């Protein structure tokens, strides 16, 4: 993980642990109809992960790429391990893997990003998951979403995003297609209520 991202994560901001929900008028196709979990927000910028974009790579693909097992071992992996969810976390550093997970697993490199959720971006958690020794709840994300100083605040002011407190169950839900509408429902909003001209429902 990039050093500047680590630095940003350690400085808590008021958007930490919040969902960003893209408004219909979102001009950037990378973020249309996305739900993002903000892991870090400070005067230096912000970073988070898209929670509803599929990733074509499978967990065995990742293990093979990292040379953590050979093809014969991959075939013998338990189904729960083979089906461990991987998502496209954002357009920045898409070759890097990050694991958002419940706080029942901690390593020296794990970083708390909210009261109950941690972020680990080292091979130890990937190895633990492959052995069935990982956290109770987890998802792997390739890449992340990043903003420079003041950029995210400006986008919110310009009605690019709605914000609300994150919900753990939604973060780890495997049903990616429903996450956008479910995130809006947390605010009592339906997609039909949203206007591209206003950030308030």
C-alpha positions as CSV (number, residue, x, y, z in Angstrom):
1,X,0.0,0.0,0.0
2,X,1.3,3.5,-0.8
3,X,2.8,5.3,2.1
4,X,0.6,8.4,1.6
5,X,-2.5,6.2,1.9
6,X,-1.2,4.7,5.1
7,X,-0.5,8.1,6.4
8,X,-4.0,9.3,5.5
9,X,-5.7,6.3,7.1
10,X,-4.0,7.0,10.5
11,X,-5.5,10.5,10.6
12,X,-9.2,10.1,11.4
13,X,-11.6,12.5,9.7
14,X,-15.3,13.3,9.9
15,X,-16.1,11.1,6.9
16,X,-14.3,8.0,8.2
17,X,-16.6,5.1,8.4
18,X,-19.2,6.7,6.2
19,X,-20.8,5.6,2.9
20,X,-20.6,7.7,-0.1
21,X,-23.5,7.1,-2.4
22,X,-23.2,8.4,-6.0
23,X,-25.9,10.8,-7.1
24,X,-27.5,10.2,-10.6
25,X,-25.6,13.1,-12.1
26,X,-22.1,11.6,-11.2
27,X,-20.0,12.6,-14.3
28,X,-17.2,10.1,-13.7
29,X,-18.2,6.7,-15.1
30,X,-15.8,5.0,-12.7
31,X,-18.2,6.0,-9.9
32,X,-21.7,5.9,-11.5
33,X,-24.2,4.2,-9.1
34,X,-21.4,3.3,-6.7
35,X,-21.4,2.9,-2.9
36,X,-18.0,3.7,-1.4
37,X,-16.8,3.0,2.2
38,X,-14.6,5.8,3.3
39,X,-11.6,4.4,5.2
40,X,-9.7,7.6,5.7
41,X,-10.4,11.3,5.4
42,X,-8.1,14.2,6.5
43,X,-6.8,17.5,5.3
44,X,-4.4,15.4,3.1
45,X,-7.2,13.8,1.1
46,X,-9.4,10.7,1.4
47,X,-9.4,7.1,0.3
48,X,-12.1,4.4,0.3
49,X,-13.3,1.4,-1.5
50,X,-16.1,0.8,-4.0
51,X,-18.4,-1.9,-2.6
52,X,-20.5,-2.8,-5.6
53,X,-18.2,-3.4,-8.5
54,X,-17.5,-7.1,-9.5
55,X,-14.0,-8.3,-10.2
56,X,-13.3,-11.1,-12.7
57,X,-10.4,-12.5,-10.8
58,X,-11.1,-15.3,-8.3
59,X,-9.4,-15.9,-5.0
60,X,-7.6,-19.0,-6.4
61,X,-6.4,-16.7,-9.2
62,X,-4.9,-14.3,-6.7
63,X,-3.3,-17.1,-4.7
64,X,-1.7,-18.5,-7.8
65,X,-0.5,-15.1,-8.9
66,X,1.1,-14.5,-5.5
67,X,2.6,-18.0,-5.7
68,X,1.0,-18.9,-2.4
69,X,0.0,-22.3,-3.8
70,X,0.4,-24.4,-6.9
71,X,-2.4,-25.4,-9.4
72,X,-2.9,-28.8,-7.8
73,X,-3.5,-27.2,-4.4
74,X,-5.9,-24.7,-5.9
75,X,-8.1,-27.5,-7.1
76,X,-8.3,-28.9,-3.6
77,X,-9.3,-25.7,-1.9
78,X,-12.5,-25.8,0.1
79,X,-15.5,-24.2,-1.7
80,X,-15.7,-21.4,0.9
81,X,-12.1,-20.5,0.1
82,X,-12.5,-20.7,-3.6
83,X,-15.6,-18.5,-3.5
84,X,-14.1,-15.8,-1.2
85,X,-15.3,-12.6,-2.7
86,X,-13.0,-10.2,-4.6
87,X,-14.2,-6.9,-5.8
88,X,-12.9,-3.9,-7.9
89,X,-12.2,-1.4,-5.1
90,X,-11.5,1.6,-7.3
91,X,-9.4,3.0,-10.2
92,X,-6.2,3.7,-8.2
93,X,-3.5,1.1,-8.0
94,X,-5.7,-1.7,-9.3
95,X,-2.8,-4.2,-9.0
96,X,-2.8,-3.8,-5.2
97,X,-5.0,-6.0,-3.0
98,X,-6.7,-4.8,0.2
99,X,-8.8,-6.8,2.7
100,X,-11.6,-5.1,4.6
101,X,-12.5,-7.3,7.5
102,X,-14.0,-7.7,10.9
103,X,-11.8,-7.0,13.9
104,X,-11.6,-10.6,15.1
105,X,-8.4,-10.9,13.0
106,X,-5.5,-8.6,13.6
107,X,-1.9,-8.5,12.5
108,X,0.9,-6.0,13.0
109,X,-0.1,-4.4,9.7
110,X,-3.9,-4.3,10.4
111,X,-5.3,-0.7,10.6
112,X,-8.6,0.0,12.3
113,X,-10.8,2.1,10.0
114,X,-13.9,2.1,12.2
115,X,-15.0,0.7,15.5
116,X,-15.5,-2.8,14.1
117,X,-13.7,-2.9,10.8
118,X,-10.1,-3.1,9.9
119,X,-8.0,-2.9,6.8
120,X,-5.0,-5.2,6.1
121,X,-3.0,-5.1,2.9
122,X,-0.3,-7.6,3.5
123,X,0.1,-11.3,2.5
124,X,-0.4,-12.6,6.0
125,X,-4.2,-12.2,5.8
126,X,-4.4,-13.7,2.4
127,X,-2.5,-16.7,3.6
128,X,-4.7,-16.9,6.7
129,X,-7.9,-16.8,4.5
130,X,-6.5,-19.5,2.2
131,X,-6.0,-21.7,5.3
132,X,-9.5,-21.1,6.7
133,X,-7.9,-19.0,9.5
134,X,-9.0,-15.6,8.4
135,X,-11.5,-13.1,9.9
136,X,-15.2,-14.1,10.2
137,X,-16.2,-11.3,7.8
138,X,-14.0,-10.1,5.0
139,X,-13.8,-9.0,1.4
140,X,-10.8,-8.4,-0.9
141,X,-10.7,-5.3,-3.1
142,X,-8.3,-4.7,-5.9
143,X,-7.5,-1.0,-6.2
144,X,-9.0,1.9,-4.2
145,X,-10.7,5.3,-4.7
146,X,-8.6,8.3,-3.8
147,X,-9.1,12.1,-3.5
148,X,-6.6,14.9,-3.1
149,X,-6.9,17.6,-0.5
150,X,-10.3,19.2,-0.5
151,X,-11.4,17.2,-3.6
152,X,-14.0,15.0,-1.9
153,X,-15.5,17.9,0.0
154,X,-15.9,19.8,-3.2
155,X,-17.6,16.9,-4.9
156,X,-20.1,16.6,-2.0
157,X,-20.8,20.3,-2.1
158,X,-21.4,20.0,-5.9
159,X,-24.0,17.3,-5.2
160,X,-21.9,14.4,-6.4
161,X,-22.4,12.3,-3.3
162,X,-24.8,11.6,-0.5
163,X,-23.3,10.4,2.8
164,X,-24.5,8.3,5.6
165,X,-23.0,6.1,8.4
166,X,-21.8,2.8,7.0
167,X,-23.5,-0.5,7.8
168,X,-21.3,-3.5,8.4
169,X,-23.8,-6.0,6.9
170,X,-23.9,-4.0,3.7
171,X,-20.1,-3.8,3.4
172,X,-19.7,-7.5,3.5
173,X,-22.9,-8.4,1.5
174,X,-22.2,-10.6,-1.5
175,X,-25.2,-9.2,-3.4
176,X,-23.4,-6.4,-5.3
177,X,-26.3,-5.6,-7.5
178,X,-28.6,-4.5,-4.6
179,X,-26.1,-2.5,-2.7
180,X,-26.8,0.9,-4.3
181,X,-30.5,0.7,-3.6
182,X,-29.9,-0.7,-0.1
183,X,-27.5,2.1,0.8
184,X,-30.1,4.7,-0.3
185,X,-32.7,2.9,1.8
186,X,-30.5,3.4,4.8
187,X,-31.3,7.1,4.3
188,X,-35.0,6.5,3.6
189,X,-34.4,7.4,-0.1
190,X,-35.4,5.6,-3.3
191,X,-33.6,6.2,-6.6
192,X,-36.7,7.8,-8.0
193,X,-36.6,10.5,-5.4
194,X,-33.1,11.7,-6.5
195,X,-32.6,14.6,-8.7
196,X,-29.4,15.4,-10.6
197,X,-29.9,19.0,-9.6
198,X,-29.9,18.6,-5.8
199,X,-27.9,16.7,-3.2
200,X,-30.8,16.5,-0.9
201,X,-33.7,14.1,-1.0
